[in-house]
């Protein structure tokens, strides 16, 4: 199949949410800010990387995770350095941790929280259940765990939580996944009270870690999440998440899901209504609930950003024409995340205007 059109492919100007969307093509050297017409209004030069989580901060600066060659030989999600650039592209802050991967967030106190890998001790590795037999790490022969690591503004570690705190018997690795990682965290989302909402891809698991005690205070396990990404708590207290629909029993399609964390009951879902395969990304991807109730969806594997209303009408769609070169798959236009900001938001500060 050929992709015949990129850029802006659809818009309902009466229902689409005005503003500007920031995204970084994976393995590329730019972060782009586009308007509602799909035109680039600003860009930043960065180190090419496999993940490139990025967002605009309340001070108007760009926050992005970039990739270093150093660090564990675990390809998916590899990072190593988090950087903050001002509007003109000047570097104003960075933190290097060669074990960092997937996600990192700047905190209001000037520090940051991020996901990193660590090598599990042999006695811990023996407790890990599930996964494809014989697929431990190809160099070490062991298994890497995930650590949620918080640092202060000077880079000092002030909090850590390790995935070996999970119940190995209760949460085995997906039987179709490799055993080189437990448990492939891909999202760490700070909550208003300081706790952390974390997504573990190969476990189909979301948890909340108590920042004060390190205890797991909430869990949501669901095979139908399909190796989910980008969990977040909404203003109404519900959880929004991108359910990739990968390795799920009986279906192959993605969905944007909102559910009540207390009852664990679904309250809203968007998935393709005419042909399930028209909305599916088995990896990366994300969601954002906009102020007017619409939802911005990043169908990462197709580089497709689109906006839907609460009644599930697609009112805006953009397919990234920009790409990077994946070390295995060659040129792609994958997009890890995307976020929309209003012209008068703290992030944009009216530097550019809607057309």
C-alpha positions, 0 to 999 in steps of 0.5 A, a space after each residue: 500500500 502506498 500513502 498517497 497523501 500527507 499533511 492536512 487531510 481533513 478539517 471541520 473548521 467549526 468543530 476542530 479545536 483551534 491551536 497548535 500541535 507539537 510533535 517529533 517524528 521518531 529518529 528525526 532531527 526536528 521537533 515541529 509545531 504546526 497550525 490547524 492548517 498543517 503549516 509549520 510555524 516553528 521547529 527545533 533542531 535536536 539529536 535524532 532519537 527513537 522516542 523523542 517524548 516532547 511537549 511545550 512547558 508552561 514557560 514556553 520552552 520545549 521539553 524533549 527526550 533525545 537518544 544517546 548511543 551509550 547505554 543498554 542495548 535495548 532498542 525500543 524506547 532508548 533515550 539517555 538525555 532529557 533537554 529543555 530548549 527555549 523558543 529560539 532553540 537555545 539549550 537551557 537545561 539537560 540531564 544525562 542518564 544513559 539508562 533513561 528510556 521512553 518518557 521523562 517529565 519536567 516537574 514544577 520544582 525544576 527537577 524531572 521524573 523519568 523511566 530508566 533501565 537497570 539490570 536485575 540481580 540473578 535472584 530476582 530474574 529467577 522470579 520473573 514469569 512469562 515471556 518467550 523462553 530463551 529470549 533474555 537479553 542477547 548480551 547479558 543473558 539477564 533481564 532489565 527492570 524499570 526504575 521510576 527515578 525523580 531528580 531535583 533541579 541539580 540532577 540529584 536523585 531524590 526518589 526511586 521505585 523499581 518494577 521488581 516491587 510488582 507481584 511477579 506471580 500476578 503479573 507475568 510478561 505477555 507470552 508473546 513478548 521477549 524476556 529481556 525486560 520486565 516490564 517495559 514501562 512506557 509512561 510516567 505521568 505525574 499526578 496533582 498530589 505528587 504520585 505517579 501513574 505508570 504504564 507497563 506495556 508487556 504486562 497490560 498494567 497501569 499502576 499508581 505509585 505513592 510518592 511518599 511511601 513507594 507503595 502501589 496504591 492502585 492497579 488496573 490490569 486488562 489484557 484488552 489494553 493491548 500493550 497500552 501507552 500514554 496513560 493520564 488522569 483527567 480533570 474529572 478523575 478518570 483515566 485516559 489511555 491509548 489501548 494499542 490493541 496488540 497481542 489482544 485476544 480476538 481483535 486487532 484494532 486500537 482505541 482511545 479509552 476513558 475509564 473510572 479508576 474506582 469502578 474500572 468501568 469504561 465511560 468513553 471509547 473511540 475506535 474505528 467504526 467502519 473497518 477496525 483496521 483503519 485505526 491501529 498502531 501496535 506500538 508508540 502512540 498517545 492521546 490528549 483530552 482537549 479543553 472543549 472535550 474533544 480528544 487528540 489522538 496520535 496513531 503513532 505507527 502511521 504518523 497520523 494525528 487526528 481529533 475526534 469529538 465526544 460523539 466520535 466525529 473526526 474533525 481534523 486529521 494530519 499525516 506527518 510528511 516528516 520521517 527519520 531512519 529506523 536502524 532496522 525498518 528504514 525510513 518511517 514517519 512514526 510519531 511517539 506523541 503529539 500535543 495541542 496548545 491554544 494560541 493564548 496558552 502559557 506554552 504558546 504565549 501568543 507568539 504565533 496566531 491561528 489563521 
